[in-house]
Amino acid sequence: MELFDIIILTFLSFLIGYISVIFGIGGGLFNVPILVFFFNIPIPQAVAASLVSVAALSAMSVMSKIRHGFVNIRVASLLEPFSIFGMLIGVFLVAIVKENNIRIIFTILSFIMATNMLIKTFHSRKKDVKIIRTKNTFYGEYRDQGLGKTIKYNPKNIMISSPFSFLAGLLSALVGIGGGIVLVPIMNFLCRMPIKASVATSNFILFVSSACGAFSYMIKGFIIYDIAGAMVLGSMTGAYFGMKMLVKIKPKIIQVLFAVLMYIISIKFLTSVVGN
Amino acid sequence: MTDKNLRKIINIILRFGIIAIYVLLILGFIFNSKFLFFGIFVLLILAVIKIIAQGIGFFEAKKQKFALLSVLSLIIFVAQVIIFGIFKL
């Protein structure tokens, strides 16, 4: 890869890292299309580089979330093995599944992600704060600076959500996304965790599972080091500045733009599937 | 060990790991692509260390159930490396 391409890729990864931290996602849904369509990288190598970048970005963003106490480590340690196991199966399957099928999965995921983002923008949940009388095993609390109060919560249905954690790991390995697209809504709606805790805990889980997937791709020789290195540098730096902006930004317009971009990516993948 | 202390330890590990990754990647782009490999390798090792710290924290706090889950994560992680590395699947 030329030096100019590396610089462009680092800059694009910076933007992805910046945006991803604001939305609490891993950035894989952007990484793979950029590598495939702009840099003509084959899908397995793009997925591998994306997983390395997702792991780096999650490590960076989870750091401040741990410090603020958003991460529920007990919930994470229960769901983590399922996610890693899903990743193990996914990396195994990637050699069997045809590239076109991966593109179809990607089309569907981008479409769901965009719709989810639009719904979140116009129907934000405000019932996050509840009075807790008894603490269960997974009880968690954190100080919400925005609301100016301590949020206490008792997560529920953790065992029921474990298959979804497996699914998140599986999807991560197949298409190179973080898997937050599956875990965050599950934790928020099924486990009744506040959105900030859901995003942070999902990041914590996906840091490990994406690193695990990246390890397997590394052993299989799929990682192109200069591409992965440029993406890690860009996305980690972007995540750092994104975290600084997180408290100041008014997200509605960006959320709509993000959704439109995801629909465009979805259509682009769909046309490439039809073209093949 | 309380959950708060556990969070502190994991945070420190992540912080040092991230500095190491930055240094190695920048060295990699300037001098030698081998540093790029090590930079990415440190990132992956960071995940393993994080699971171990998490397991030790739970073990010390006598939360055996969670300590076992962390060990299980580590076993799957190592199994994955063995399966793909040694058996070349």
Contacts between the chains, C-beta under 8 A, distances in Angstrom:
chain1	res1	chain2	res2	distance
A	6	B	29	7.6
A	52	B	40	5.6
A	52	B	43	6.9
A	55	B	43	5.8
A	55	B	44	7.2
A	55	B	47	6.9
A	56	B	21	6.9
A	56	B	43	5.7
A	59	B	14	5.7
A	59	B	17	7.0
A	59	B	18	6.2
A	59	B	43	6.9
A	59	B	46	6.3
A	60	B	18	6.3
A	62	B	14	7.0
A	63	B	11	6.0
A	63	B	14	4.8
A	63	B	15	6.4
A	63	B	18	7.2
A	66	B	7	5.0
A	66	B	10	5.8
A	66	B	11	4.9
A	66	B	14	7.4
A	67	B	7	7.3
A	67	B	11	5.6
A	69	B	4	7.6
A	69	B	7	6.7
A	71	B	7	7.1
A	73	B	3	6.1
A	73	B	6	6.2
A	73	B	7	6.9
A	73	B	10	7.8
A	73	B	54	6.5
A	73	B	57	7.9
A	73	B	66	8.0
A	74	B	3	7.6
A	74	B	63	7.6
A	74	B	66	5.7
A	77	B	54	6.0
A	77	B	58	6.9
A	77	B	66	4.8
A	77	B	69	4.7
A	77	B	70	5.3
A	77	B	73	7.3
A	78	B	66	7.3
A	78	B	69	5.7
A	80	B	51	7.5
A	80	B	69	7.1
A	80	B	70	7.7
A	80	B	73	4.8
A	81	B	69	6.0
A	81	B	72	4.6
A	81	B	73	4.7
A	81	B	76	5.9
A	84	B	73	5.6
A	84	B	76	4.6
A	84	B	77	6.0
A	84	B	80	7.3
A	85	B	76	5.5
A	87	B	80	7.5
A	88	B	76	6.4
A	88	B	79	7.3
A	88	B	80	4.8
A	88	B	83	7.4
A	91	B	80	7.5
A	91	B	84	6.9
A	92	B	83	8.0
A	92	B	89	6.5
A	207	B	47	6.3
A	207	B	50	7.4
A	208	B	47	4.6
A	208	B	50	6.6
A	208	B	51	6.3
A	208	B	73	6.9
A	208	B	77	7.7
A	211	B	43	6.5
A	211	B	44	4.9
A	211	B	46	7.1
A	211	B	47	3.5
A	212	B	47	6.7
A	212	B	76	7.8
A	212	B	77	5.4
A	212	B	80	6.0
A	214	B	40	7.4
A	214	B	43	7.6
A	214	B	44	6.0
A	215	B	44	4.9
A	215	B	77	7.7
A	215	B	80	6.8
A	215	B	81	6.0
A	215	B	84	7.9
A	216	B	80	5.6
A	216	B	81	7.5
A	216	B	84	4.6
A	218	B	40	7.1
A	218	B	41	7.8
A	218	B	44	7.1
A	219	B	81	6.6
A	219	B	84	4.5
A	219	B	85	4.5
A	220	B	84	6.0
A	223	B	40	6.9
A	225	B	28	7.5
A	225	B	33	5.6
A	225	B	36	4.1
A	225	B	37	5.6
A	225	B	40	6.9
A	226	B	29	7.8
A	226	B	33	6.4
A	226	B	36	6.4
A	228	B	36	7.4
A	228	B	40	5.7
A	229	B	25	5.0
A	229	B	28	5.6
A	229	B	29	6.7
A	229	B	36	4.1
A	229	B	39	6.3
A	229	B	40	6.9
A	230	B	29	7.8
A	232	B	21	6.8
A	232	B	25	6.1
A	232	B	39	7.0
A	232	B	40	6.8
A	232	B	43	6.9
A	233	B	22	7.5
A	233	B	25	5.2
A	233	B	26	7.4
A	233	B	29	7.7
A	236	B	18	6.9
A	236	B	21	7.3
A	236	B	22	7.2
